[in-house]
Amino acid sequence: MGAIHAHEFMSLDGVIDTPTWTFDYGFDPKMGEAIGAVTQRCRGILLGRTTYEMFEPAWSKRTAEDDPGAPFFNDTTKYVVSSTLTDATWRNSEAIGPYDPDTIRGLKDEVDGDIYTSGSGTLVRAMLADGLVDELHLFVFPLTRGSGPRLFPEEAAPGNLSLAACESYENGAVYLAYRPQA
């Protein structure tokens, strides 16, 4: 059974909206190495519709010369959770219908390796609530947003996590990886 690795860019106050606010900090190459270490183990990508629709035009035209992550995003099978998207047009993409925890559990059994999720806040919050995220990869940036969608909404059940990795970068961001406590 594969593991689900959820990756988020996050502000200090927990906001995970479209991370255009990270641009002021630049992208430290070591951040790419951390993401690459996660994606290297993954044989599937699980995305919500909104993130899929943002990623498709951003990644589908990139090559390995443009970005070392391009082959992963373009060649790996992408599973899109959506009740409205029926025709996933990006190469190697499949719409799997609305969120259903049993469908996600089935993917974990079906995919020969781990599964990577990026962004997809609504999907990630649902999977966290259903205990489906095996590792949470957070890149926390040194700013507060005040308002916006948060990774853990106020009504989320309390939980405990174990630190799996921690790294700081020259741009002020911090990488934190957590696993649910058994």
Secondary structure, DSSP 8 states (H G I E B T S, - for coil): ---EEEEEEEETT-B-S-GGGGGGG---HHHHHHHHHHHTTEEEEEEEHHHHHHHHHHHTT--TTT-TTHHHHHHSEEEEE-SS-----STTEEEEES--HHHHHHHHHHSSSEEEEES-HHHHHHHHHTT--SEEEEEEES---SSS-BSS-TTS----EEEEEEEE-TTS-EEEEEEE--
